[in-house]
Amino acid sequence: MVQKINGNSRYSDSKILTYNEKKGVKIQYLSRRFIPADSTQTALKVQEVQTGDRPDLLAYRAYGDSLAYYRIADYNLAMNPFTLTTLPGRLLVVPG
């Protein structure tokens, strides 16, 4: 059975798959997620990383939603969102 994830999540387009082990145990897992290759989103603005920033704080300032940090990470091609905030003064593009 294939299920979908609902809501405002970076995994909302991922499918929930099921693996059936030989002993009859069913294990659910998410299909692999890739960073979107095309940047079809328009840039909203450029945001400078401040000392003490975290990905969720960047997203809250940009969107009013701290859980939307993945949008900034995807647009800036960061596999690990925490690498976005390691260098204060770095300029990040915030997608619309």
Contact map, one row per residue, 1 for C-alpha under 8 A:
111000000000000011000000000000000000000000000000000000000000000000000000000000000000000000000000
111100000000001111000000000000000000000000000000000000000000000000000000000000000000000000000000
111110000000001110000000000000000000000000000000000000000000000000000000000000000000000000000000
011111000001111100000000000000000000000000000000000000000000000000000000000000000000000000000000
001111100011111100000000000000000000000000000000000000000000000000000000000000000000000000000000
000111111001000000000000000000000000000000000000000000000000000000000000000000000000000000000000
000011111001000000000000000000000000000000000000000000000000000000000000000000000000000000000000
000001111101000000000000000000000000000000000000000000000000000000110000000000000000000000000000
000001111111000000000000000000000000000000000000000000000000000000110000000000000000000000000000
000000011111100000000000000000000000000000000000000000000000000000010110000000000000000000000000
000010001111110000000000000000001000000000000000000000000000000000000000000000000000000000000000
000111111111110000000000000000000000000000000000000000000000000000000000000000000000000000000000
000110000111111000000000000000000000000000000000000000000000000000000000000000000000000000000000
000110000011111100000000000001111000000000000000000000000000000000000000000000000000000000000000
011110000000111110000000000001100000000000000000000000000000000000000000000000000000000000000000
011110000000011111000000000111100000000000000000000000000000000000000000000000000000000000000000
111000000000001111100000000111100000000000000000000000000000000000000000000000000000000000000000
110000000000000111110000011110000000000000000000000000000000000000000000000000000000000000000000
000000000000000011111000011110000000000000000000000000000000000000000000000000000000000000000000
000000000000000001111101111000000000000000000000000000000000000000000000000000000000000000000000
000000000000000000111111111000000000000000000000000000000000000000000000000000000000000000000000
000000000000000000011111100000000000000000000000000000000000000000000000000000000000000000000000
000000000000000000001111100000000000000000000000000000000000000000000000000000000000000000000000
000000000000000000011111110000000000000000000000000000000000000000000000000000000000000000000000
000000000000000000011111111000000000000000000000000000000000000000000000000000000000000000000000
000000000000000001111001111100000000000000000000000000000000000000000000000000000000000000000000
000000000000000001111000111110000000000000000000000000000000000000000000000000000000000000000000
000000000000000111100000011111000000000000000000000000000000000000000000000000000000000000000000
000000000000000111100000001111100000000000000000000000000000000000000000000000000000000000000000
000000000000011110000000000111110000000000000000000000000000000000000000000000000000000000000000
000000000000011110000000000011111000000000000000000000000000000000000000000000000000000000000000
000000000000010000000000000001111100000000000000000000000000000000000000000000000000000000000000
000000000010010000000000000000111110000000000000000000000000000000000000000000000000000000000000
000000000000000000000000000000011111000000000000000000000000000000000000000000000000000000000000
000000000000000000000000000000001111100000000000000000000000000000000000010010100000000000000000
000000000000000000000000000000000111111000000000000000000000000000000000010000000000000000000000
000000000000000000000000000000000011111000000000000000000000000000000000000000000000000000000000
000000000000000000000000000000000001111100000000000000000000000000000000000000000000000000000000
000000000000000000000000000000000001111111000000000000000000000000000000001000000000000000000000
000000000000000000000000000000000000011111000000000000000000000000000000000000000000000000000000
000000000000000000000000000000000000001111100000000000000000000000000000000000000000000000000011
000000000000000000000000000000000000001111110000000000000000000000000000000000000000000000000011
000000000000000000000000000000000000000011111100000000000000000000000000000000000000000000001111
000000000000000000000000000000000000000001111100000000000000000000000000000000000000000000001111
000000000000000000000000000000000000000000111110000000000000000000000000000000000000000000001110
000000000000000000000000000000000000000000111111000000000000000000000000000000000000000000111100
000000000000000000000000000000000000000000001111100000000100000000000000000000000000000000111100
000000000000000000000000000000000000000000000111110000000000000000000000000000000000000111110000
000000000000000000000000000000000000000000000011111010000100000000000000000000000001101111110000
000000000000000000000000000000000000000000000001111110000000000000000000000000000000100110000000
000000000000000000000000000000000000000000000000111110000000000000000000000000000000000100000000
000000000000000000000000000000000000000000000000011111000000000000000000000000000000100000000000
000000000000000000000000000000000000000000000000111111101100000000000000000000000000100000000000
000000000000000000000000000000000000000000000000000111111100000000000000000000000100100000000000
000000000000000000000000000000000000000000000000000011111110000001001000000000001101100000000000
000000000000000000000000000000000000000000000000000001111111000011111000000000000000000000000000
000000000000000000000000000000000000000000000000000011111111100001000000000000000000000000000000
000000000000000000000000000000000000000000000010100011111111110001001000000000000000000000000000
000000000000000000000000000000000000000000000000000000111111111111111001000000000000000000000000
000000000000000000000000000000000000000000000000000000011111111111111000000000000000000000000000
000000000000000000000000000000000000000000000000000000001111111110000000000000000000000000000000
000000000000000000000000000000000000000000000000000000000111111110000000000000000000000000000100
000000000000000000000000000000000000000000000000000000000011111111010000000000000000000000000000
000000000000000000000000000000000000000000000000000000000011111111000000000000000000000000000000
000000000000000000000000000000000000000000000000000000010011111111110000000000000000000000000000
000000000000000000000000000000000000000000000000000000111111001111111000000000000000000000000000
000000011000000000000000000000000000000000000000000000010011000011111100000000000000000000000000
000000011100000000000000000000000000000000000000000000010011001011111111000000000000000000000000
000000000000000000000000000000000000000000000000000000110111000001111111100000001000000000000000
000000000100000000000000000000000000000000000000000000000000000000111111110000001000000000000000
000000000100000000000000000000000000000000000000000000000000000000011111111000000000000000000110
000000000000000000000000000000000000000000000000000000000010000000011111111100000000000000011110
000000000000000000000000000000000000000000000000000000000000000000001111111111111001000000000000
000000000000000000000000000000000011000000000000000000000000000000000111111111100000000000000000
000000000000000000000000000000000000001000000000000000000000000000000011111111000000000000001110
000000000000000000000000000000000000000000000000000000000000000000000001111111000000000000011000
000000000000000000000000000000000010000000000000000000000000000000000000111111100000000000000000
000000000000000000000000000000000000000000000000000000000000000000000000111111111011000000000000
000000000000000000000000000000000010000000000000000000000000000000000000110011111000000000000000
000000000000000000000000000000000000000000000000000000000000000000000000100001111111000000000000
000000000000000000000000000000000000000000000000000000100000000000001100100001111111100000000000
000000000000000000000000000000000000000000000000000001100000000000000000000000011111110000000000
000000000000000000000000000000000000000000000000000000000000000000000000000001011111110000000000
000000000000000000000000000000000000000000000000100000100000000000000000100001011111111000010000
000000000000000000000000000000000000000000000000110111100000000000000000000000001111111101000000
000000000000000000000000000000000000000000000000000000000000000000000000000000000111111100000000
000000000000000000000000000000000000000000000000100000000000000000000000000000000001111111000000
000000000000000000000000000000000000000000000001111000000000000000000000000000000000111111000000
000000000000000000000000000000000000000000000001110000000000000000000000000000000000001111100000
000000000000000000000000000000000000000000000001100000000000000000000000000000000000101111110000
000000000000000000000000000000000000000000000111100000000000000000000000000000000000000011111000
000000000000000000000000000000000000000000000111100000000000000000000001000100000001000001111100
000000000000000000000000000000000000000000111110000000000000000000000001001100000000000000111110
000000000000000000000000000000000000000000111110000000000000010000000011001000000000000000011111
000000000000000000000000000000000000000011111000000000000000000000000011001000000000000000001111
000000000000000000000000000000000000000011110000000000000000000000000000000000000000000000000111
